[in-house]
């Protein structure tokens, strides 16, 4: 048995799981494993409190443990790479098993953050890949309060494809339970009788209990794209419909809420970046797999936009920055990373190709937080995916955007000047508009006619596929860190 100690010293006793990541997932508490347990990111660190810990797949006896690393009550095989800090031992959950009974402790993650009133008629929910945001809506359609909390599927990977792969590997039932229970509990805690939800197509599959595994391989066919409903814990949950496997109800709701005018483009920044442009009576839409770098998960020092994250960087006789919550910086989130790269390029610490000045020794330090050369390369891939997708949509529409509306939680905090300076978006009029998907969801919860607007956009939409030699050439061209 493995005992998993969580925030507030809550303890989950997990039987039948020797691998630590399996045990943590079974505990159902917020936990981040950005690479989905593939052993690449090194961010699924847990504290080893007591027990004997060995590599996953170990078949020997305790006496076969090699080069043991010991602390009182703890023995760890050196092959798992245990780390000792402040007298405590840590290891990556994805490569570590326990022989016999053990106790581990997972990092504290923020619980749900509430603001305003917590009582309403309907809960409008945006199932974001990284953060779930919700609004408490009263009977008159007014927002009374809001909620934000980490997506409980973070332990299965930071991006949509990692989570689809995890579902295919036999985790779907648990992933459905985590998602549905999370949404139903939020609604119950707010006294809401029902839920209106949006999200990417995979997120709605996890919510409604439809296995998304078929979306992980060609022809990327979802189990459904129509609106759906279910009842969980006495809460009636409804969703808006999706457009395709990778253009979900969040993109449609956001585009409907913004009422895009001729030539306007919505760019919803995130791990999965949705783009919609209105031109000559049609909507041209695509989804760019920007990866977790933009949300911070794919960066060595990266983290989500929570307390302790550097969220903006500027130059004033040296690198200056702000930190969410005003505390000492623990890492850097997406908006801070975009600023950091833009500033570094402007002052000559990083060139247009992404190479760091040799005097930096491969590390750019911001308040003690280090952005490495590999981090800059990961950012280049993410931002080039976004820009290549934007240009693909423009090519299909036959025109450049007259205006860009930056949407999403990240889009609200991004400095448009920085995004333009590194070539992430074109140098056109830009406006930040916050979480348009959630705002559209609120409208759908309060006004049945809004669903007609969503369905109209769905009928008028053309999905642009990001593939082929032309797109590959765009990806390469837009890795350059400059105005393009």
C-alpha positions, 0 to 999 in steps of 0.5 A, a space after each residue: 500500500 502507498 499512502 499519498 500525503 497531500 495539501 493539509 496533510 490529507 492522506 489517500 491510501 492506495 492499494 494495488 499500485 506500486 508505481 508512484 505516478 499511478 498512486 498519485 493519479 489514483 489519489 485524485 489530487 492536483 498534480 502535474 506530470 507535463 510529459 504524461 509520465 514519459 520521463 522527459 520533463 522531470 517535473 513530477 517530483 514527489 517527496 519520499 517519506 518512508 519506504 524502499 524505492 526502486 526503478 519501475 520494472 524492478 523484479 529483484 529482492 530488497 537485497 538487490 537494491 544498488 548503491 542505496 541512498 538512505 535517510 532515516 526510514 527511507 532507502 532509494 535505489 540510486 538508479 531512480 536518481 534520488 535528490 536530497 534537499 533540506 534533509 528530505 529526499 525526492 524522486 520522479 514519480 514516473 520512474 519510481 516504484 515502491 517495494 512494500 508499504 511506503 509513504 510519499 508526499 506530493 507538492 502543494 497545488 492551489 485549491 480552487 480560487 473563488 471571487 465574488 458570490 458563490 451562489 447562483 442558478 447555473 455554473 458556466 465552465 470552460 474546461 481549459 487544458 491547464 486551468 478550469 475557469 467557471 462563472 457563477 450565473 444567477 437567474 437573470 444571466 448576471 455573473 455573481 462570482 468566479 472560480 479557477 482551479 487546476 485541471 485534474 487531468 494534469 497528472 496525465 500530461 500537459 497537452 491534449 495528445 498526451 491525455 488522449 494517449 493516456 486514455 488509450 492506455 487504459 486510464 479513460 474511466 478514471 479520467 472521466 471520473 475526475 473531470 465529471 466529479 470536479 465539475 459537478 462538485 464545483 456546481 454543488 459547492 455554488 448551489 447551482 442546479 445546472 452546468 453549461 460547459 465548453 472546452 476542447 473536443 477531448 475535454 468534453 469527451 472526458 466530461 461526458 464519458 466518451 472515449 477520445 482515443 480515436 482522436 489520437 490517430 488518423 483520421 482523428 475522428 471524435 466520438 461526437 461533435 454535437 452538443 451533449 448532456 448528462 447528470 452527475 451527482 444530481 447536477 444537470 450538465 450541458 455542453 455546446 457542440 464542437 466543430 472537429 477533433 481539435 476545434 472545440 466548443 470553446 473556440 466556437 463559443 469564443 468566436 460567437 461571443 466576439 461577433 467577429 467583423 470582416 477581417 477580424 481574427 481571434 487568437 486564443 493562446 494556450 497549449 492548444 491555440 485556436 484561431 478563427 477569422 471572419 472573411 466574406 461570410 465565412 469563418 476560417 478556423 484551425 487549431 495549432 498544437 503549440 505545446 505546453 511551452 506557452 503555458 510554462 509546462 514545457 520549460 525547465 523553470 516554467 509553471 502555470 500562472 499562479 502565485 510565485 510565477 514571473 508574469 512580466 519582464 521588462 528592461 530598465 537598466 537591467 532585467 526587471 520583472 513582476 511576480 504573481 502575488 508579489 512573492 519571491 519568484 519560483 518560476 516563469 509562466 507563459 506571459 513572462 516567458 514571451 516578455 523575457 525572450 522579447 527583452 533578451 532579443 532587444 538588448 542582444 542577449 539572444 539573437 534572431 536565430 534564438 542563440 544565446 550570447 556565449 557569455 551567458 553560458 546557456 542561461 538567462 537569469 531573471 530574479 534567480 529563475 533561469 531560462 536556458 537555451 533549450 527553453 528558448 528553442 522550445 519557445 521558438 517551436 511553440 511561437 512558430 506553430 502559432 504564427 504558421 497557423 495564423 498565416 495558414 488561415 490568412 492564406 485560406 481567407 485571402 487577406 491579412 487580419 485587420 485586427 487580432 483579438 487575443 483571447 484566453 486566460 493567457 491572452 489576457 496577460 500577454 503583452 502584445 508588443 512582446 508577441 509582435 517583437 518575437 514574431 508570434 503575431 503579425 504587427 496589426 492592431 491588437 486587443 486583449 479580450 480575456 476568456 472569450 470562451 467562458 464569456 460565450 459559455 455564460 451567454 449560452 447559460 443565460 440565453 438559449 438564442 446564443 446557441 443559435 449563433 454558435 450553430 450558425 458559426 459552425 455551419 459557416 466554418 471551414 477547418 484549415 488543416 495544418 499539414 503539407 510542405 507549405 506549412 512545414 516551410 512556414 514553421 521553419 520561417 517563423 522560428 526567427 525571433 523578430 518582427 515578421 
